[in-house]
Amino acid sequence: MGTIDRCEGRRAFGADPEGYHAARPAYPERVFEILRQRCGLRPSCRTFEIGGGTGVCTRRLMELGALPLVVVEPDARLAAFLTRTLPDVDVRVMTFESARLPSEWFELGTSASAFHWLDEAASLAKIGQVLRDRGWWAVWWNLFFDGTRVDEFHKATSALLEGLDQSPSRGLSGRPSFAMDTNARIANLRDAGMFDEIEFENLPWSIVLDSTQLTRLYATFSPITRLDFEKRKRLLEDLGQIAEKQFGGKVELNITTPIYTAQRRVRRTTAV
C-alpha cells in the first residue's frame, strides 16, 4: 500500500468531469446554514474557493450570494468544466499556493473535500493573508465512511479495497483520517497565529444508491482512479455484484461531513 502524493492528487479527478459531477452527492444543507449564520455568507460576499472541482459547492455558494467568487482549481480539465458550466465564476487554473490573490480583501474562504491535497501550514498562512480582518475560513469534507455507525457494505467490501494506495485524506498512521483528526486540524489553525473563533461540527447522514450509482461513485475515488483500466473495471464490477447479490441492488452508505470554521483575527497596527 502506497500513498498518493499531492501532485498526482491534484489531477486525479479530471479524466471524466461529467461523470464525477454526476456521481458525487451534494453536501448537507447544514454546511451552508453555518456559512450564512456564522461566516457571513450573503449577497455580494467576496469569496474564494480552493479546489472547486466540478462546482458541487460552487453552485450553492453562488446561489447564496458569493460574489465575486474566485475558484482556484489546479486541474485544467476540471477548470474547463467549471468555466463552461459556470461562466460567471472567476476560475484560476493553478495551485492555491501559487495563486496571486489580493491581500486582506476576501470576506470568506472555503474548501470542500480538497484541503488534504494542500500543504496545510503554508495554505493557512496564505488564507490568513488574503482574508480581511474578521473574515472567515471554512473547510469541510464528505467522508464516505463513518466509524461510529455500522456500515454493512463497507464490511462486505473491505477485503476488495484492502491494499489500495491511499490519499493524504487517510491521515497519519495510528491517527484518525485527516478530516476527522480534530486535534491536529484545530491545533494547526491555532498555530497559524491568525485565527480566532475556531469551531468544529460533524454532520452524520446517509444516502441510498443503486448498484450503478454506487459503482459510479467509487469510480471517482482517487485510489481507484489510479488503477490500470482492467484492474479498475474488475474492481468496480465486483463492487456492483456485491451490491446486487448481498444488498438487493440498494445500498445505504453512511456519510459524515466534518466542517471547521475560523475567523481571521484583527491585525495589529503599529502606533507611529
ROKOL-12574 format. One line per 8 residues: number of its first residue (from 1); their letters; for each residue x, z, y of N, C-alpha, C, O. Coordinates in steps of 0.1 Angstrom, whole numbers, plus 5000, padded with zeros to 4 digits. Each point is the difference from the previous one (the first is absolute). Layout:
<pts>
NUM	a	X Z Y X Z Y X Z Y X Z Y  ...
</pts>
This chain:
<pts>
1	mgtidrce	5008 5000 4988 4992 5000 5012 5009 5000 5012 5008 5009 5002  4990 4981 5007 5007 5000 5013 4992 5003 5012 4988 5003 4998  5018 4996 5013 4992 5002 5013 5001 4987 5008 5010 4994 5002  4978 5002 5003 4999 4988 5008 5005 5004 5014 4995 5009 5006  5015 4984 4999 5005 5004 5013 4991 4995 5012 4991 4992 4998  5012 5013 5013 4992 4998 5012 4999 4985 5004 4990 4995 5003  5022 4998 4996 5000 4986 5004 4991 4992 4991 4992 4991 5005  5008 5011 4982 4991 4993 4991 4986 5004 5002 4991 4992 5000
9	grrafgad	5007 5021 5002 4986 5005 5002 4993 4994 5012 4988 4998 5000  5020 4999 5011 4994 4994 5012 4995 4986 4998 4993 4994 5009  5011 5000 4980 4995 4986 4997 4993 4999 4986 4999 4989 4995  4997 5023 5000 4994 5000 4987 4986 4996 4999 4995 4998 4989  4998 5001 5022 4985 4998 5000 4996 4987 5006 4987 4998 5001  5022 4993 5002 4996 4989 5008 4998 4987 4992 4996 4990 5005  5006 5010 4981 4998 4988 4992 4986 4995 5000 4998 4988 5000  4992 5021 5001 4986 4996 5000 4992 5009 5009 4993 5009 4996
17	pegyhaar	5008 4988 5017 4993 5008 5010 4985 5001 4998 4994 5011 5001  5000 4978 4996 4986 5000 4998 4996 5008 4988 4990 5008 5001  5018 4992 4988 4997 5008 4988 5002 5015 5003 4992 5008 4996  5018 4995 5012 5003 5014 5004 4988 5005 5008 4996 5011 4998  5000 4981 5012 4990 5005 5009 4987 5002 4992 4992 5010 5003  5005 4981 4988 4987 5002 4992 5000 5011 4991 4990 5007 4997  5022 4997 4998 5001 5010 4989 5001 5014 5005 4996 5009 4994  5010 4993 5018 5003 5013 5005 4987 5006 5006 4994 4994 5009
25	paypervf	5002 5018 4987 4989 5007 5006 5003 5005 5014 5011 5002 5004  4978 4999 5004 5001 5005 5014 5004 5015 4999 4999 5006 4990  5005 4999 5022 5003 5014 5001 4987 5008 5003 4991 4995 5006  5009 5018 4990 4988 5008 5003 4997 5000 5015 5009 5001 5009  4978 4999 4995 4996 5001 5014 5005 5013 5006 5002 5000 5013  5000 5010 4980 5005 5012 5005 5013 4998 5007 5003 5007 5010  5006 4984 4986 5012 4997 5006 4998 4996 5015 5007 5005 5009  4983 4987 4993 4997 4995 5013 4993 5010 5009 5001 4999 5012
33	eilrqrcg	4991 5010 4981 4995 5011 5008 5011 5009 5006 4999 5004 5011  5011 4998 4981 5012 5008 5004 5007 4993 5012 5003 5006 5010  4998 4981 4989 5007 4992 5011 4991 5001 5012 5006 5001 5011  4981 4999 4988 4992 5001 5012 4999 5014 5006 5002 5002 5012  4996 5007 4979 4997 5014 5004 5013 5008 5004 4999 5008 5009  5012 4989 4984 5012 5008 5003 5010 4992 5007 5008 5005 5009  4993 4982 4988 5012 4992 5005 4996 4991 5012 5009 4992 5004  4979 5008 5001 4997 4993 5012 4998 4985 4999 5000 4993 5010
41	lrpscrtf	4997 5002 4978 4996 4986 4998 4987 4998 5007 4990 5006 4997  5010 4984 5012 4988 4997 5008 5002 4986 5006 5011 4994 4998  4979 5000 5008 5002 4987 5006 5012 5000 5010 5002 5009 5008  5006 4980 4991 5012 4998 5008 5011 5010 4997 5008 5003 5009  4993 5002 4979 5011 5009 4996 5012 4992 4996 4999 4992 4990  5012 5010 5017 5012 4992 4997 5006 5005 4987 5005 5011 4999  4995 4980 4991 5003 5004 4986 5011 4991 4994 5000 4988 5003  5008 5017 4988 5008 4992 4992 4998 5004 4985 4997 5012 4997
49	eigggtgv	5005 4979 4994 4998 5002 4986 5013 4996 4993 5004 4988 5002  5001 5020 4989 5012 4996 4992 4995 4996 4986 4994 5007 4993  5010 4980 5004 4997 4995 4987 4985 4997 4999 4993 5005 4991  5003 4985 5017 4986 4997 5000 4995 4993 4987 4988 5000 4997  5021 4994 4995 4996 4994 4988 4990 4988 5003 5003 4991 5008  4986 5010 4985 4989 4990 5002 4990 5004 5010 4989 4993 5002  5013 5019 5004 4990 5004 5010 4989 5009 4995 4989 5001 5006  5013 5005 4982 4990 5009 4995 4995 5011 5010 4989 5003 5001
57	ctrrlmel	5021 5003 5006 4997 5010 5010 4999 4993 5014 4993 5005 5009  5015 4985 4993 5000 4993 5013 4986 4997 5005 4997 5003 5012  4995 4991 4980 4987 4997 5004 4992 5012 5005 4993 4999 5010  5008 5012 4983 4992 5012 5004 5006 5005 5013 4992 5005 5008  5021 4995 4994 5005 5005 5012 4995 4992 5012 4997 5005 5010  5002 4982 4988 4995 4991 5011 4986 5003 5003 4996 5000 5011  4996 5002 4978 4985 5003 5002 4998 5012 5008 4991 5002 5008  5019 5008 4991 4998 5013 5006 5007 5000 5014 5000 5010 5007
65	galplvvv	5006 4979 4997 5005 4999 5014 5014 4999 5002 5005 4999 5011  5003 5000 4978 5015 4999 5002 5003 4987 5007 4998 4989 4995  5007 5012 5017 5003 4988 5009 5009 5004 5012 4996 5009 5007  5015 4984 4994 5005 4990 4991 5005 5007 4987 5003 5012 5000  4998 4980 4990 5004 5004 4987 5012 4992 4995 4999 4988 4998  5012 5019 5001 5013 4993 4995 5002 5004 4986 5000 5012 4996  5001 4978 4995 5002 5002 4986 5013 4995 4996 5004 4989 5002  5005 5020 4993 5013 4997 4995 5000 4998 4985 4997 5009 4993
73	epdarlaa	5005 4978 5003 4999 4997 4985 5012 4992 4997 5002 4989 5005  5007 5016 4986 5012 4993 4997 4999 4988 4990 5009 4992 5000  4980 5007 4993 4998 4989 4991 4993 4988 5007 4989 5001 5005  5018 4988 4996 4995 4988 5008 4987 4995 4994 4992 4995 5008  5007 5006 4979 4987 4995 4994 4988 5008 5003 4990 4995 5003  5012 5018 4997 4989 5009 5004 4998 4999 5015 4988 5000 5004  5022 4999 5004 4999 4998 5014 4992 4987 5003 4992 5000 5010  5010 4990 4983 4993 4987 5002 4985 5002 4997 4992 4995 5007
81	fltrtlpd	5005 5012 4982 4986 5003 4997 4994 5008 5011 4988 4997 5004  5019 5013 5001 4994 5008 5011 4998 4991 5012 4989 5001 5006  5020 4991 4998 4999 4992 5012 4988 4990 4998 4993 4998 5010  5005 4997 4978 4989 4990 4997 4987 5007 5001 4990 4994 5005  5009 5018 4989 4987 5007 4999 4996 5009 5011 4989 5003 5003  5022 5001 5005 4998 5009 5011 5008 4995 5012 5010 5006 5004  4985 4983 5002 5008 4993 5010 5002 5009 5013 5009 4997 5008  4983 5013 4994 5001 5008 5012 5011 5011 4999 5003 5007 5009
89	vdvrvmtf	5003 4995 4979 5010 5010 4997 5014 4994 5004 5003 4989 4997  5005 5020 5009 5014 4996 5003 5008 5004 4988 5004 5011 4998  4999 4979 4994 5008 5002 4987 5014 4997 5003 5004 4990 5004  5005 5020 4992 5014 4999 5002 5006 4999 4985 4999 5009 4993  5008 4980 5004 5005 4998 4987 5014 5005 4999 5010 4993 5003  4991 5020 4994 5013 5007 5000 4998 5014 4994 4989 5004 4998  5022 5002 4999 4999 5014 4996 4997 5009 5012 5004 4996 5011  4990 5015 4987 4998 5010 5011 5013 5004 5006 5001 5002 5012
97	esarlpse	5009 5001 4980 5013 5004 5005 5006 4991 5010 5007 5004 5009  4990 4983 4989 5006 4990 5009 4991 4995 5011 5004 4992 5009  4983 5012 4991 4991 4996 5010 5003 5005 5014 5004 5012 5001  4994 4980 5009 5002 5004 5014 4986 5003 5005 4992 4991 5003  5006 5021 5000 4987 5005 5005 5002 5008 5013 5010 5006 5001  4980 4994 5008 5002 5007 5012 5001 5015 4998 4992 5006 4992  5016 5000 5015 5002 5015 4999 4989 5007 5007 4995 4996 5011  5001 5015 4983 4990 5010 5007 4987 4993 5004 4995 5003 5011
105	wfelgtsa	5000 4988 4981 4989 4991 5004 4988 5002 4991 4988 5000 5005  5014 5000 4982 4989 5000 4991 4993 5014 5000 5006 5010 5001  4981 4989 4997 4992 5013 4999 4998 5004 4985 4997 5011 4997  5004 4979 4994 4998 5003 4986 5009 4991 4991 5001 4988 5003  5005 5018 4987 5007 4992 4990 4995 5003 4986 4996 5012 4998  5003 4978 4994 4994 5002 4986 5008 4993 4990 5008 4991 5003  4991 5014 4985 5005 4992 4988 4992 5004 4988 4998 5012 4997  4998 4978 4996 4991 5002 4988 5008 4995 4987 5002 4988 4999
113	safhwlde	5001 5021 4992 5006 4996 4987 5013 4992 5001 5002 4991 4992  5005 5012 5019 5013 4992 5002 5012 5008 5004 5011 4996 4999  4987 5017 5005 5011 5007 5007 5011 5004 4990 5011 5003 5004  4986 4997 4983 5010 5004 4990 5011 4989 4999 5010 5002 4994  4987 4986 5011 5009 4989 5000 5010 5000 5012 5009 4992 5001  4990 5018 5008 5008 5001 5012 5010 5011 4998 4999 5009 4992  5011 4990 5017 5009 5012 5002 4992 5010 5008 4998 4998 5012  4999 5013 4982 4990 5009 5006 5006 5006 5013 4993 5000 5010
121	aaslakig	5019 5006 4989 5006 5007 5012 5001 4990 5012 4996 5003 5011  5010 4985 4986 5002 4990 5011 4987 4996 5006 4998 4998 5012  4992 5000 4979 4987 4995 5004 4992 5010 5008 4994 4997 5010  5007 5016 4986 4994 5010 5008 5006 5001 5014 4993 5003 5010  5020 4996 4991 5007 5000 5013 4995 4989 5009 4997 5002 5012  5001 4986 4982 4996 4989 5008 4985 5002 5004 4996 4996 5011  4996 5009 4980 4986 5002 5003 4999 5010 5012 4992 4998 5009  5016 5012 4991 5000 5009 5011 5004 4994 5013 4996 5004 5010
129	qvlrdrgw	5013 4986 4989 5004 4993 5012 4989 4991 5006 4998 4999 5012  4994 4994 4980 4991 4991 5005 4986 5006 5003 4992 4994 5007  5005 5018 4988 4988 5007 5003 5001 5006 5014 5011 5005 5003  4979 4995 5004 5000 5007 5013 4998 5015 4997 4996 5004 4989  5006 5004 5021 4998 5014 4999 4985 5003 4996 4991 4994 5005  5008 5014 4985 4987 5004 4994 4993 4988 4992 4988 5000 4997  5020 4990 5001 4995 4989 4991 5000 5005 4985 5006 5011 4997  4988 4982 4994 4998 5004 4987 5006 4991 4990 5000 4988 5001
137	wavwwnlf	5005 5018 4988 5005 4993 4988 4992 5004 4988 4997 5012 4998  4998 4978 4994 4992 5002 4988 5005 4991 4989 5002 4988 5002  5000 5018 4987 5005 4993 4988 4992 5004 4988 4998 5012 4998  4998 4978 4994 4992 5004 4988 5002 4989 4989 5006 4990 5002  4990 5014 4986 5001 4991 4988 4987 5001 4992 4993 5010 5000  5004 4980 4992 4991 5000 4989 5009 5001 4987 5007 4991 4997  4991 5021 4996 5008 5002 4988 4990 4998 4988 4990 5007 5000  5014 4984 4991 4991 4997 4989 5002 5009 4988 4999 4996 4989
145	fdgtrvde	5003 5017 5014 5001 5010 4990 4999 5013 5007 5007 5003 5010  4985 5006 4984 4999 5014 5006 5002 5010 4989 4992 5001 4991  5020 5005 5009 5003 5009 4989 4992 5013 4999 5001 5007 4990  4990 4995 5020 4991 5012 5000 4987 4997 4992 4993 5009 4997  5005 4978 4999 4988 4997 4993 5004 4992 4987 5009 4992 5000  4983 5010 4990 5002 4992 4987 4997 4986 5003 4989 4996 5005  5020 4995 4991 4998 4986 5002 5002 4993 4986 5012 4999 4995  4977 4998 4998 5001 4995 4986 5007 4987 4999 5007 4997 4991
153	fhkatsal	4991 4994 5019 5006 4987 5000 5015 5001 5001 5008 4994 4993  4997 5015 5016 5014 5003 5001 5006 5005 4987 5011 4996 4996  4982 5013 4998 5005 5005 4987 5001 4989 4989 5009 4999 4993  4980 4992 5007 5000 4990 4990 5011 4989 5002 5003 4993 4991  5002 5006 5022 5009 4989 5003 5014 5005 5003 5009 4991 5003  4993 5021 4996 5013 5006 5004 5012 4994 4992 5011 4998 5005  4987 5000 4982 5010 4994 4992 5004 4986 5004 5011 4996 4999  4979 4996 5005 5002 4987 5004 5009 4999 5013 5008 4991 5001
161	legldqsp	4989 5019 5008 5007 5000 5013 5013 5007 5000 5008 4999 5010  4994 5009 4979 5013 5007 5000 5012 4991 4999 5000 4990 4993  5010 5013 5015 5012 4992 5000 5000 4990 5011 5011 4994 5002  4978 5004 5005 5001 4991 5011 5009 5005 5012 5001 5012 5001  5005 4979 5006 5008 5005 5012 4990 5006 5010 4988 4997 5000  5017 5012 5008 4992 5008 5009 5004 4997 5015 5012 4997 5003  4978 5003 5005 5002 4999 5015 5004 5014 5005 4998 5010 4994  5007 4990 5019 5002 5013 5006 4988 5009 5002 5001 5012 5002
169	srglsgrp	4987 4982 4996 4988 5008 5000 4999 5011 4989 4993 5009 5002  5015 4989 4988 5000 5010 4989 5006 5013 5005 4997 5010 4995  5012 4989 5015 5006 5013 5005 5013 5003 4992 5004 4993 4991  5002 5018 5013 5012 5005 4994 4997 5006 4986 4990 5006 4998  5020 4994 4994 4999 5005 4986 4996 5015 5001 5007 5008 5007  4983 4996 4985 4996 5014 4999 4991 5004 5012 4997 5012 5000  5000 4979 5009 4991 5003 5011 4987 4992 4999 5000 4990 4993  4990 5013 5015 4988 4992 5001 5004 4986 5005 5011 4997 5005
177	sfamdtna	4979 4994 4994 5001 4987 5006 5004 5001 5015 4997 5010 5006  5008 4979 4999 5004 5001 5015 4989 5004 5008 5002 5009 5009  4986 4985 4990 4989 5003 5008 4994 5014 4998 4995 5006 5010  5007 5000 4978 4994 5013 4997 5011 5011 5001 4997 5012 4998  5015 4984 5006 5011 5011 5002 4998 5005 5014 5008 4997 5009  4982 5011 4993 4996 5004 5013 5011 5009 5007 5001 4999 5012  5006 5009 4980 5010 5008 5006 5011 4991 5007 5005 5003 5011  4999 4986 4982 5010 4991 5005 4995 4992 5012 5007 4999 5010
185	rianlrda	4981 4996 4989 4995 4992 5011 4998 5008 5012 5004 4995 5011  4991 5017 4988 4998 5008 5012 5013 5005 5005 5002 5001 5013  5007 5003 4979 5013 5004 5004 5008 4989 5008 5006 5003 5010  4992 4985 4985 5007 4989 5007 4994 4997 5013 5007 4996 5010  4980 5005 4991 4993 4999 5014 5006 5011 5009 5002 4997 5012  4999 5015 4983 5005 5010 5009 5014 4998 5003 5004 5002 5012  5004 4994 4979 5015 4998 5002 5002 4988 5010 5011 5000 5006  4980 4991 4995 5001 4990 5010 5001 5005 5014 5005 4994 5009
193	gmfdeief	4989 5018 4993 5001 5007 5013 4992 4994 5011 5002 5002 5012  4988 4990 4984 4991 4993 5010 4986 5002 4999 4992 4996 5008  5004 5011 4981 4985 5001 4997 4995 5014 4999 5007 5010 4995  4981 4992 5010 4993 5013 4998 4986 4996 4993 4997 4989 4997  4995 5022 5002 4987 4998 4994 5000 4992 4987 4991 4991 4998  5018 5012 4994 5001 4993 4987 4989 5005 4990 4999 5012 4998  4994 4979 4997 4989 5004 4990 5000 4990 4988 5004 4989 5001  4992 5017 4988 4998 4992 4988 4987 5002 4994 4994 5011 5000
201	enlpwsiv	5000 4978 4995 4987 5001 4993 5000 4991 4988 5006 4989 5001  4989 5015 4988 4999 4992 4988 4986 4996 4997 4991 5009 4999  5006 4979 4998 4987 4995 4998 4998 4994 4986 5004 4989 4998  4990 5019 4993 4998 4995 4986 4987 4991 4999 4990 5004 5006  5011 4985 4987 4988 4992 4998 5002 4992 4988 5011 5001 4993  4980 4990 5003 5002 4992 4988 4993 4987 5002 4992 4998 5010  5011 4992 4982 4995 4987 5001 4997 4995 4985 5008 5003 4991  4981 4990 5007 4997 4994 4987 5003 4985 5001 4995 4993 5009
209	ldstqltr	5014 5002 4982 5004 4986 4999 4997 4994 4987 5001 5007 4990  4995 4980 5010 4999 4994 4987 5014 4995 4995 5009 5002 5008  4992 4993 4981 5013 4997 4994 5007 4989 5009 5013 5001 5001  4980 4990 5004 5006 4989 5008 5006 5006 5013 5011 4998 5004  4980 5010 5003 5004 5007 5012 5012 5009 4998 5009 5001 5008  4991 5006 4980 5011 5009 4997 5013 4993 4998 5010 5004 5006  4990 4985 4987 5013 4993 4998 5005 4994 5013 5012 4999 5002  4978 4996 5006 5005 4995 5013 5006 5010 5009 5010 4997 5007
217	lyatfspi	4985 5016 4992 5006 5011 5008 5014 5003 4994 5009 5001 5008  4992 5000 4979 5013 5003 4994 5010 4989 5003 5012 5003 5001  4984 4985 5000 5009 4989 5003 5006 5001 5014 5010 4993 5002  4985 5016 5006 5006 5001 5014 5010 5012 5000 5006 5002 5011  4996 5005 4978 5009 5012 5001 5014 4994 4998 5003 4992 4992  5006 5014 5017 5014 4994 5000 5007 5001 4987 5008 4990 4997  4991 5020 4995 5007 5000 4987 4995 4989 4991 5008 4995 4991  4980 5000 5011 4995 4989 4991 5003 4986 5007 5003 4991 4992
225	trldfekr	4996 5008 5021 5003 4988 5006 5014 4995 4997 5003 4988 5001  5007 5021 4997 5014 4996 4998 5003 4996 4985 5011 4995 4998  4979 5006 4993 5002 4996 4987 5000 4985 4999 4994 4993 5009  5013 5001 4981 4999 4985 4999 4986 4996 4996 4992 5009 4995  5005 4979 5006 4986 4995 4999 4994 5004 4986 4989 5005 5000  5018 4993 4989 4995 5003 4987 4997 5014 4998 4990 5004 4995  5020 5005 5009 4998 5014 4998 4988 5005 5009 4992 5008 4995  5008 4987 5017 4989 5004 5009 4986 4996 4994 4991 5008 5000
233	krlledlg	5008 4980 4996 4988 4995 4994 4996 5008 4988 4988 5004 4998  5021 4999 4993 4997 5008 4988 4996 5014 5003 4990 5005 4994  5016 5001 5016 4997 5014 5004 4986 5000 5006 4992 5009 4996  5005 4982 5012 4987 5000 5007 4989 4997 4989 4989 5005 5001  5013 4986 4990 4991 4998 4989 4997 5012 4992 4989 5003 4996  5022 5004 5001 4999 5013 4992 4991 5010 5008 4992 5007 4994  5011 4994 5019 4992 5010 5008 4985 4996 5000 4991 5008 4999  5006 4979 5002 4987 4995 5000 4993 5003 4986 4988 5003 5000
241	qiaekqfg	5019 4995 4989 4995 5002 4987 4996 5015 4998 4990 5003 4994  5019 5006 5011 4997 5014 4999 4987 5004 5008 4992 5007 4996  5007 4987 5016 4988 5002 5008 4988 4995 4993 4990 5007 5001  5011 4982 4992 4988 4994 4993 4997 5008 4988 4988 5005 4998  5021 4998 4993 4998 5006 4987 4998 5015 5001 4991 5005 4992  5016 5002 5016 4999 5014 5000 4991 5006 5011 4995 5011 4999  5002 4980 5011 4992 5005 5012 4988 4992 5003 4994 5001 5010  5003 4989 4980 4988 4992 5002 5000 4991 5012 4990 4996 5005
249	gkvelnit	5022 5001 5000 5001 4990 5011 4998 5007 5014 5000 4992 5009  4999 5021 4991 4998 5007 5013 5009 5012 5000 4999 5009 4992  5010 4991 5018 5010 5011 5001 4999 5007 5013 4999 4994 5010  5000 5019 4989 5000 5009 5012 5014 5004 5003 5006 5008 4992  5000 4988 5019 5013 5004 5004 5000 5011 5010 4992 4999 5010  5015 5011 4988 5002 5011 5010 5010 4996 5010 5011 4996 4997  4985 5005 5016 5009 4997 5011 5001 5012 5009 4990 5007 5002  5021 4995 5004 5001 5010 5010 5007 4994 5012 5009 4992 4999
257	tpiytaqr	4987 5012 5013 5005 4994 5013 5006 5011 5008 4992 5007 5008  5021 4996 4991 5006 5010 5009 5002 4994 5014 5005 4989 5001  4993 5019 5009 5002 4995 5014 5007 5011 5008 4996 5012 4999  5014 4984 5008 5008 5009 5009 4998 4995 5014 5001 4988 5003  4997 5021 5006 4999 4997 5014 5009 5010 5008 5002 5011 4996  5004 4983 5015 5008 5009 5009 5000 4994 5014 4998 4988 5002  5003 5021 5007 4999 4996 5015 5014 5000 5006 5008 5009 4997  4995 4981 5011 5012 4999 5007 5002 5011 5010 4991 5002 5009
265	rvrrttav	5019 5006 4990 5003 5011 5009 5002 4994 5014 5006 4990 5001  4990 5018 5009 5003 4996 5014 5015 5001 5002 5007 5010 4997  4998 4979 5009 5015 5000 5002 5004 5009 5012 4992 5002 5009  5019 5004 4989 5005 5009 5010 5006 4992 5011 5007 4990 4998  4991 5013 5015 5006 4994 5011 5011 5009 5006 4998 5012 5001  5012 4982 5003 5011 5008 5006 4998 5001 5015 4999 4990 5007  5001 5023 4998 4998 5002 5014 5013 4995 5008 5011 5002 4995  4986 4992 5016 5011 4995 5008 5003 5009 5012 5009 4998 5008
</pts>
